[in-house]
Amino acid sequence: MPLDTPNGVGKPPVPRMVFGLELCAWATVSLSYLWVLCGATFVTVDEVAHLPAGVSHWQFRRFDFYRVNPPLVRLACTVHWPFVGSQIDWVNAGVGAGYRPEFYVGVTRLSDRKLRLINDYYVPRMIASLFAVAGLAFIFSCIYFEVGRPSAHVAAAFWCFSPDILAHGPTIGPDIGSVAFGLLACFTLRGYGQTPSLASATTCGVGLGLANLTKLTWLTGFVTFPVAVLIARRVSGSHGCRWRSLCHLMWFWVVAVFIINVGYLFEDSCLPLGKYSFCSERLGGVSASPSELGNVYRDTWLGRLPVPFPRNFVLGIDYLKHEVEGKMWSFLNGEWKFGSWPHYYVLTTLYKTPEPTLLGTLIGLGVLIAGIRRRMVKPEVISMFLFLIIPAAVCFSSVSLQGGFNHHHRYVLMIYPPMFALAAYIASPVGVKLLRFRLPLLGPKKRSIAVPLAVALVTLSAASSLRVHPHYTSYFNTISGGPGNGWRLLGSSNIAWGQDILEVDKWLKDNPDKRPVVMDIDYFGMNGNLFDIETSDPPKLPKGASINDVRSSITETQWWIISVKKLYNLPGHPGIEYLQQIEPVEKIAYAYHVYRIDPLPKAHASPEHRTP
C-alpha cells in the first residue's frame, strides 16, 4: 500500500484555513524581501527596453517592440504607466522584422534621465515581484496537498531564498514570469491527469497559453504536455477512451492558441504564411538579414496556408532563429567561443546553484526512486513529479541544444521548481521512512533524519544565497570559487547586467579626490555620461600586452573602473586583458574592479630613453 498521504502518515487533512494562513505567511516573506530589492539595484540592460515595449503595447497596440519575448509580463508591469509618448521618437524606431526598436527608445530615455531612470522602475518592479509570489503559491500548493506540509514548507524556503529567484524576481524581464506560468501550466496539467475531462483540458490549454505569452521556450509544451499525460497514465495504470483523449488533445491545442491570440489582441491572426517577411535564413532565405527580408514559402503551396498565431509571435520565433543562425561570441571557463557548448547550461546550473540545493536534489531523487522501487509512493505523487520534470527538462534541453550562442543562465530557470520539489521530498513520509538510522547517544532505536536533514539543507542554501545580498545576479557557489571568482567562469547577465551601477555612483561620490577616471562599465557605452562626470576609455591592446605599456604612456595616476566582463580579450581582438597582471585596489560589488594605474617611474625606462 502506498505510504504517501497528504500531511503525513495517517494524519487527518489540514483545514483549508490553516493552509491559506501558511501560504500567506510565505507570500508575505517573499514579497517583502523582493520589494526591498526593487530599489537596491539599477535598471538592467534588458529592462531598459522592456519598459518602453510594455508602454507601446498599451498606448499604440503594437507588439513589434521586444517581439523576441511575448508581452504578458510587460503588459502587467506597465498597466499603470502614464508614459509621455511625445518625448520619444516612436515612429522612427524601426519596425522591420530583424530590428530592435525597443532598445532605440529605451536607450534614448536612458540618455535623457540617466540615473534618475531608476525612479521609473519602482512600481513596475513591484508588480513583477508578484509573478515570483505566484510561482511560490503554485509549487507550495502542489506539494502541500500531494506530499505533505513539511515538504511544502521546505520547497517554499528553497524558492524564497534561491539566488536566481531573488536576482530576477524584482525585474521586469520575462524569466520569473515564465517560470511561474510554466508552473501554472504544469499545475493544470496535473489536474487533467487526475480527472480527464473537457473542462480540465480547457484549463490546461489556458495554462499553456499563458506560459507561451511569457516566453517562446514554452512552445515545447504543445508536444511535451501530451507526452507527460501519456507517461503519467501508464505509470498509474489508468486507461481511457482514445478517441475522447484525442478530442481533449485537439481542444487543448485550440484553447492554448486562442489564449496566445488574446494576449496579442488577435494581431494579424491567420495571416497566410506567404505574407510574412522573415529575417532568418531558415524562413527568409539565404540572403535574408535585418535589412533584406524574404520568405522561402511565398511561392509555394505552404505560403497560402493561414498561420493561427499572431504576426509578432511568429516574427519573434523568426528573430530567435536569426540570432541562433548568426551566432555570437560565448564565454565559459575563461574561454571565448564563436558559437555554443551543449553542456553550457549544465555548468551554469552547477556554478550558480547553492551546493545544499544540489545535494538536496540528489538525495531527494534517491528517496523518490527508492520509494518507487519499494512501491511506497502514490501514483499521484509520481504523476506530480512527471508533470514537473518532463516539461522543464525538455525546455532545458531545447535551450541547451539550440546552438548559436550561450549567454544567460536565466534562460533555464524552469529547471529549479523540479529541483526544489525533489529536495523538499526528503521531508516526505517516504523520506521519513527510508532515512532512518541508529544515531549515537540517542538509544538503540532507529530515528529518522529526514526532516532535520531537509531543514539543514534549506537553511544552508539560504545562508549561501543571503551572503551576497543584494548582489544576487553575481551569485556563484563556494565550490566554483564564489562570486568574486565568477568573472573567470561566466559572462553576460550571469555576473553583471548593469544591476550594480548605483554602487559605482556611490563610489564616485565617496571618492571625489580619485580623478581622473578611466571607465568601461559595459552599459550601452555610456560610462561617465551616466554619472555626469568626465571619463576616458581604457586603451585596448593585443593579448599578451604588458600593463607597463599603459603605464609608460601616462603622466599622472589614473583610477580605472572596469566591468569584470571586460577582463578577457576576444580571440584576435584587442582589449584590456592586461589588467589581469595587477590586482584591483577595490571592488565595487562583484561586477566592477577599481584599479590604480600609476605612471611608470623614470628609473624603469629603457636605457636608451634615460637622460644622460
C-alpha positions in Angstrom: 0.0 0.0 0.0 1.5 3.4 -0.9 2.9 5.3 2.1 2.4 8.8 0.8 -0.5 10.6 2.4 -1.0 14.3 2.4 0.3 16.0 5.6 1.9 12.8 7.0 1.2 9.2 7.6 -2.4 8.6 8.8 -2.9 12.2 9.8 -6.2 14.0 9.0 -6.2 16.6 6.3 -5.2 20.1 7.3 -8.0 22.6 7.3 -8.0 24.9 4.3 -7.8 27.9 6.5 -4.5 26.7 8.0 -3.2 26.1 4.5 -4.2 29.6 3.5 -2.6 31.2 6.5 0.7 29.3 5.9 0.7 30.3 2.2 0.0 33.9 3.1 2.9 33.9 5.5 5.4 32.6 2.9 4.0 35.0 0.3 4.5 37.9 2.7 8.1 36.9 3.4 8.8 36.6 -0.3 7.1 39.8 -1.4 8.5 41.9 1.4 12.1 40.9 0.6 11.6 41.2 -3.2 10.2 44.7 -2.7 13.3 45.7 -0.7 15.4 44.6 -3.7 13.3 46.6 -6.2 15.2 49.8 -5.4 18.5 48.2 -4.4 19.7 47.6 -8.0 19.8 49.7 -11.1 17.9 49.1 -14.3 19.4 46.0 -16.1 20.2 46.0 -19.8 17.1 44.3 -20.9 14.8 46.3 -18.6 15.9 49.4 -20.4 14.0 48.0 -23.4 11.2 46.1 -21.7 9.5 49.2 -20.1 9.1 51.1 -23.4 8.0 47.9 -25.1 5.3 47.4 -22.5 4.1 51.0 -22.9 4.0 50.6 -26.6 1.7 47.6 -26.2 -0.8 49.7 -24.1 -0.6 53.0 -25.9 -0.2 52.0 -29.5 -1.5 48.5 -29.6 1.8 47.5 -31.3 3.7 44.3 -30.5 6.8 44.7 -32.6 8.6 46.1 -29.6 10.6 43.3 -27.9 8.8 40.7 -30.1 11.5 38.2 -29.2 9.7 37.8 -25.9 5.9 37.6 -25.7 4.2 40.5 -24.0 2.3 39.2 -20.9 4.8 40.2 -18.2 5.4 43.6 -19.8 1.7 44.3 -20.1 1.2 43.5 -16.4 4.2 45.7 -15.3 3.2 48.7 -17.3 -0.6 48.6 -16.8 -0.4 51.8 -14.7 2.2 53.7 -16.7 1.4 57.4 -17.6 4.1 57.5 -20.3 4.6 60.7 -22.3 5.0 59.3 -25.8 5.7 62.7 -27.4 9.2 62.8 -25.8 10.3 59.7 -27.7 10.7 59.2 -31.4 8.5 56.1 -31.6 7.8 56.3 -35.3 11.5 56.2 -36.4 12.5 53.5 -34.0 12.5 50.9 -36.8 9.8 48.3 -37.3 11.4 45.7 -39.6 11.4 42.0 -38.8 15.0 42.0 -37.7 15.2 45.3 -35.8 15.1 46.0 -32.1 13.2 49.3 -31.8 12.7 48.8 -28.1 16.4 49.4 -27.4 16.4 52.6 -29.5 13.6 54.0 -27.4 14.9 52.7 -24.1 18.4 54.0 -24.6 17.1 57.4 -25.7 15.2 57.6 -22.5 18.2 56.4 -20.5 20.3 59.1 -22.1 17.8 61.7 -21.0 17.1 60.6 -17.5 20.4 58.8 -16.6 20.5 57.6 -13.0 17.0 59.0 -12.5 15.7 56.3 -14.7 15.5 54.0 -11.7 12.5 56.1 -10.5 10.5 54.8 -13.5 11.0 51.2 -12.4 9.9 51.0 -8.8 6.2 50.3 -9.4 6.8 48.0 -12.5 9.3 46.0 -10.5 6.9 45.7 -7.6 4.3 44.3 -10.0 6.9 42.0 -11.5 7.6 40.6 -8.0 4.0 39.3 -7.9 5.0 36.7 -10.5 7.6 35.3 -8.2 5.0 35.1 -5.4 2.6 33.3 -7.8 5.3 30.7 -8.6 5.7 30.2 -4.9 2.0 29.7 -4.4 1.8 27.1 -7.2 4.7 25.0 -6.0 3.7 25.3 -2.4 0.1 24.2 -3.1 1.0 21.3 -5.3 3.4 19.8 -2.8 1.3 20.7 0.2 -1.7 18.5 -0.9 0.2 15.7 -2.6 3.2 15.2 -0.4 2.7 17.0 2.9 3.2 20.1 5.0 6.9 19.6 5.9 7.9 19.2 2.3 5.8 22.1 1.2 7.4 24.4 3.7 10.9 23.2 2.7 10.1 23.8 -1.0 8.8 27.3 -0.2 12.0 28.2 1.7 14.1 26.9 -1.3 12.1 29.1 -3.6 12.1 32.3 -1.4 15.8 32.3 -0.9 17.1 31.0 -4.2 19.7 33.4 -5.6 18.2 33.3 -9.1 14.7 34.0 -7.9 16.0 36.9 -5.8 18.1 38.2 -8.7 15.4 38.1 -11.4 12.2 38.3 -9.3 12.3 42.1 -8.9 13.0 42.9 -12.5 10.5 43.3 -15.4 12.1 40.7 -17.6 10.1 37.6 -18.5 12.2 35.0 -16.8 10.5 34.6 -13.5 7.1 35.1 -15.1 7.9 32.3 -17.4 8.7 30.0 -14.5 5.6 31.0 -12.7 3.2 30.4 -15.6 5.1 27.3 -16.5 4.3 26.0 -13.0 0.7 27.1 -13.5 0.6 25.1 -16.8 2.1 22.0 -15.0 -0.4 22.5 -12.2 -3.3 22.5 -14.6 -1.7 19.5 -16.4 -1.7 17.6 -13.2 -5.4 18.4 -12.8 -6.1 17.0 -16.2 -4.1 13.9 -15.5 -6.1 13.2 -12.4 -9.6 13.9 -13.9 -9.5 13.9 -17.7 -12.4 16.0 -19.0 -13.2 18.7 -21.4 -13.2 21.2 -18.6 -9.8 20.2 -17.3 -8.4 20.1 -20.8 -9.7 23.7 -21.2 -7.9 24.7 -18.0 -4.7 23.0 -19.2 -4.9 24.9 -22.5 -5.3 28.2 -20.7 -2.2 27.4 -18.6 -0.1 26.6 -21.6 -1.3 29.6 -23.5 -0.4 31.9 -20.6 3.0 30.2 -20.4 3.6 30.9 -24.1 2.7 34.5 -23.5 5.7 34.9 -21.2 8.4 33.1 -23.2 8.7 31.3 -26.6 10.5 28.4 -24.9 7.1 27.0 -23.8 6.2 26.2 -27.4 7.7 22.8 -26.5 4.7 22.3 -24.2 2.4 21.7 -27.2 4.3 18.3 -27.5 5.6 17.6 -24.0 2.3 18.1 -22.2 0.5 15.3 -24.0 3.6 13.1 -23.7 3.7 13.8 -19.9 0.0 12.9 -19.6 0.6 9.6 -21.6 3.5 8.6 -19.4 1.6 9.5 -16.2 -1.3 7.4 -17.3 0.9 4.4 -18.0 2.6 4.8 -14.6 -0.8 5.0 -12.8 -2.3 2.1 -14.9 -5.3 4.2 -15.9 -6.7 3.9 -19.4 -9.4 6.0 -21.0 -11.1 6.2 -24.4 -8.5 7.0 -27.0 -11.0 9.0 -29.2 -12.0 11.1 -26.2 -8.4 11.7 -25.3 -7.7 12.7 -28.9 -10.6 15.2 -28.8 -9.3 16.6 -25.5 -5.8 17.0 -27.0 -7.2 18.9 -30.0 -9.3 21.1 -27.8 -6.2 21.7 -25.5 -4.3 23.0 -28.5 -7.1 25.1 -29.7 -7.5 26.8 -26.3 -3.8 27.4 -25.9 -3.6 29.0 -29.4 -6.7 31.1 -28.6 -5.1 32.4 -25.4 -2.0 33.4 -27.2 -4.1 35.3 -29.7 -6.0 37.1 -27.0 -2.6 38.2 -25.5 -1.8 39.9 -28.8 -5.3 41.2 -29.4 -5.6 38.9 -32.4 -2.9 40.9 -34.2 -3.0 39.7 -37.9 -4.0 36.2 -36.8 -4.4 33.6 -39.5 -2.3 35.7 -41.9 -1.2 33.5 -44.8 2.4 32.2 -44.4 3.4 33.8 -47.7 2.5 37.3 -46.4 5.3 37.3 -43.8 8.8 38.9 -44.3 11.4 36.9 -42.3 15.0 37.8 -41.4 16.2 34.3 -40.6 18.0 32.2 -43.2 15.7 29.2 -42.5 12.5 31.1 -43.1 13.6 34.1 -45.1 16.1 32.6 -47.5 19.9 32.6 -47.8 20.2 36.3 -48.4 17.7 37.4 -45.7 19.0 39.8 -43.0 17.6 42.6 -40.8 18.0 44.9 -43.8 17.0 42.4 -46.5 14.0 40.2 -45.7 12.5 37.3 -47.5 10.1 34.3 -47.4 11.1 30.8 -48.7 7.4 29.8 -48.6 6.0 32.7 -50.6 5.7 30.9 -54.0 4.8 27.5 -52.6 1.5 26.0 -51.6 2.5 26.4 -47.9 2.5 30.1 -48.5 -1.3 30.0 -48.9 -1.9 28.3 -45.5 -3.1 30.6 -42.7 -0.9 30.8 -39.6 -3.1 30.5 -36.5 -0.7 32.6 -34.4 -0.4 36.5 -34.1 2.0 38.1 -36.5 4.6 39.3 -34.0 4.5 36.0 -32.2 5.6 34.4 -35.4 8.2 37.1 -36.1 9.6 36.6 -32.6 10.3 33.0 -33.4 11.9 34.1 -36.7 14.1 36.6 -34.9 15.3 33.9 -32.4 16.2 31.7 -35.4 18.1 34.7 -36.9 20.1 35.1 -33.7 21.0 31.4 -33.5 21.9 31.2 -37.1 24.1 34.3 -36.9 26.0 33.0 -33.9 27.7 35.1 -31.3 30.7 35.0 -29.0 30.1 33.0 -25.9 32.3 32.8 -22.7 32.8 29.8 -20.5 35.6 28.9 -18.0 38.0 31.7 -19.3 37.5 30.7 -22.9 35.7 32.5 -25.8 34.0 30.6 -28.5 32.1 31.7 -31.6 29.0 29.6 -31.1 27.9 27.5 -28.2 28.6 24.5 -25.9 26.0 21.8 -25.4 27.0 21.5 -21.8 27.0 25.2 -21.0 23.7 25.4 -19.1 24.6 22.2 -17.1 27.7 24.0 -15.9 25.9 27.3 -15.2 23.4 25.4 -13.0 26.3 23.7 -11.1 28.1 27.1 -10.7 25.1 29.3 -9.8 23.1 26.9 -7.6 23.9 26.7 -3.8 25.6 23.4 -3.0 23.0 22.4 -0.4 20.3 22.7 -3.1 22.2 20.5 -5.5 22.8 18.0 -2.7 19.2 18.1 -1.6 18.1 17.5 -5.2 20.3 14.3 -5.5 19.2 13.0 -2.1 15.5 13.7 -2.9 15.8 12.0 -6.2 17.3 9.0 -4.5 14.5 8.9 -2.0 11.9 9.1 -4.8 13.5 6.3 -6.8 13.9 4.1 -3.8 10.3 4.8 -2.7 9.0 3.9 -6.2 11.0 0.7 -6.3 9.6 -0.3 -3.0 6.1 0.8 -4.0 5.9 3.3 -1.2 5.0 6.3 -3.4 1.4 7.1 -4.5 0.8 7.2 -8.3 -0.5 10.8 -7.8 2.9 11.8 -6.4 4.7 10.1 -9.2 2.5 12.0 -11.7 3.2 15.3 -10.0 6.9 14.8 -10.4 6.5 13.7 -14.0 4.4 16.9 -14.8 7.1 19.0 -13.1 10.2 17.3 -14.6 9.3 16.4 -18.2 8.3 19.9 -19.5 11.1 21.6 -17.6 13.7 19.0 -18.8 12.6 19.4 -22.4 12.8 23.2 -22.2 16.2 22.9 -20.6 17.4 20.6 -23.4 15.9 22.7 -26.2 17.8 25.8 -24.9 21.0 23.8 -24.4 21.0 22.3 -27.9 19.7 25.2 -29.9 23.3 26.3 -30.7 24.3 29.8 -31.9 25.3 31.2 -28.6 25.3 30.8 -24.8 24.8 33.9 -22.7 22.3 33.8 -19.8 21.7 31.2 -17.1 18.3 32.9 -16.6 17.1 31.1 -19.8 16.9 27.8 -17.9 15.4 28.9 -14.6 12.5 26.5 -15.3 14.7 23.7 -14.0 14.5 25.0 -10.4 10.9 24.1 -9.4 11.6 20.3 -10.0 14.9 20.7 -8.1 13.2 22.4 -5.2 10.4 19.7 -5.2 12.9 16.9 -5.2 15.0 18.5 -2.4 11.8 19.0 -0.4 10.8 15.4 -0.9 13.4 14.4 1.6 10.9 15.6 4.3 8.1 13.5 2.9 6.6 10.5 4.6 8.6 8.3 2.3 11.8 10.1 3.3 10.9 9.8 6.9 10.5 6.1 6.5 13.6 5.5 4.4 16.1 7.8 6.1 16.1 6.0 9.5 19.4 5.3 11.3 20.7 4.4 14.7 22.2 7.6 15.9 24.9 7.8 18.6 23.8 8.9 22.1 20.1 8.6 21.1 19.5 4.9 22.0 19.3 1.7 20.1 16.1 2.6 18.1 16.4 3.9 14.5 15.5 7.5 14.2 14.6 9.4 11.0 16.9 12.2 9.9 14.7 13.2 7.0 13.1 16.4 8.3 16.2 17.7 10.2 18.3 17.0 7.0 15.8 18.8 4.8 15.7 21.8 7.2 19.5 21.9 7.5 19.9 21.8 3.7 17.5 24.6 3.0 19.0 26.7 5.9 22.5 26.3 4.5 21.2 27.1 1.0 19.5 30.3 2.2 22.7 31.3 4.1 24.8 30.8 1.0 22.4 32.9 -1.0 22.0 35.7 1.5 25.7 36.2 2.0 25.8 38.2 -1.3 22.9 40.5 -0.5 21.8 42.4 -2.6 24.1 41.3 -5.4 22.2 38.1 -6.3 22.9 38.4 -10.0 26.6 37.8 -9.3 26.0 34.8 -7.1 28.3 31.8 -7.5 28.5 28.9 -5.1 31.6 28.2 -3.0 32.8 25.2 -5.0 33.0 27.4 -8.1 35.1 29.9 -6.3 32.3 32.2 -5.1 31.0 35.5 -6.6 34.5 37.1 -6.5 35.7 34.4 -9.0 32.6 34.3 -11.2 34.0 36.6 -13.9 36.6 33.9 -14.7 33.9 31.3 -15.4 30.9 33.1 -17.0 29.9 36.4 -18.6 26.8 38.4 -19.6 24.0 38.5 -17.1 25.5 35.6 -15.2 27.8 38.1 -13.5 26.8 41.7 -14.3 23.9 43.2 -16.3 24.0 46.8 -15.0 22.5 46.0 -11.7 25.3 47.5 -9.6 25.7 50.8 -11.4 24.3 52.6 -8.3 27.3 51.2 -6.4 29.6 52.8 -8.9 27.8 56.1 -8.4 28.2 55.8 -4.7 32.0 55.1 -5.1 32.4 58.1 -7.3 30.6 60.4 -4.7 32.6 58.9 -1.8 35.9 59.4 -3.6 35.9 62.8 -5.3 39.7 63.1 -5.0 40.3 60.0 -7.1 40.5 61.6 -10.5 40.9 61.4 -13.5 38.7 58.3 -14.1 39.1 55.8 -16.9 35.9 53.8 -17.2 34.4 50.9 -19.1 31.3 49.7 -17.3 29.8 47.8 -20.3 26.5 49.6 -20.2 25.4 50.9 -23.6 28.8 52.7 -23.9 27.6 55.5 -21.6 30.4 55.3 -18.9 31.0 58.8 -17.5 27.9 60.3 -19.2 25.7 58.2 -17.0 27.2 59.9 -13.9 27.7 63.4 -15.4 31.5 63.2 -15.0 34.3 63.3 -17.5 35.9 60.0 -18.2 38.1 58.4 -20.9 38.2 54.9 -22.3 40.9 52.4 -21.5 43.3 51.7 -24.3 42.8 48.4 -26.0 45.9 46.3 -26.6 46.5 42.8 -28.1 46.5 39.7 -26.0 49.9 39.4 -24.2 50.5 43.1 -23.9 52.0 44.4 -20.7 50.4 46.8 -18.2 53.7 48.8 -18.4 52.8 49.7 -22.0 49.9 51.7 -20.5 51.9 53.0 -17.5 54.6 54.3 -19.8 52.0 56.3 -21.8 50.5 58.3 -18.9 51.9 61.2 -16.8 49.6 61.1 -13.8 47.9 58.5 -11.6 44.6 57.3 -13.0 41.7 55.5 -11.4 40.1 52.9 -13.6 36.6 51.4 -13.1 36.2 48.3 -15.2 33.4 45.8 -15.7 34.8 42.3 -14.9 33.3 41.1 -18.1 35.9 43.0 -20.0 38.9 41.3 -18.4 39.3 38.7 -21.2 40.1 39.7 -24.8 38.0 38.3 -27.6 40.2 36.0 -29.8 42.1 38.1 -32.3 40.7 41.3 -30.9 42.5 44.0 -28.7 41.1 44.5 -25.3 42.0 45.2 -21.6 43.1 41.7 -20.6 46.4 43.2 -19.5 44.6 44.3 -16.3 44.8 40.7 -15.1 48.5 41.4 -14.4 47.7 43.6 -11.5 45.3 43.3 -8.5 42.4 45.8 -8.2 42.7 48.2 -5.3 39.0 48.0 -4.6 36.0 46.0 -5.8 32.6 47.5 -6.4 30.1 44.8 -5.6 31.2 41.8 -7.7 30.6 43.5 -11.0 33.4 46.1 -11.2 37.1 46.3 -10.3 38.8 49.6 -9.4 42.5 49.9 -10.5 45.0 52.5 -9.6 47.3 53.0 -12.6 50.5 54.9 -11.8 52.9 56.3 -14.4 56.0 54.2 -14.9 58.9 55.7 -12.9 61.7 57.1 -15.0 64.1 54.6 -13.3 62.3 51.8 -15.1 62.6 53.4 -18.5 64.7 51.6 -21.0 68.5 52.6 -21.1 68.3 54.3 -24.5 65.5 56.5 -23.2 67.3 57.6 -20.0 68.6 61.2 -19.6 72.4 61.2 -19.6 
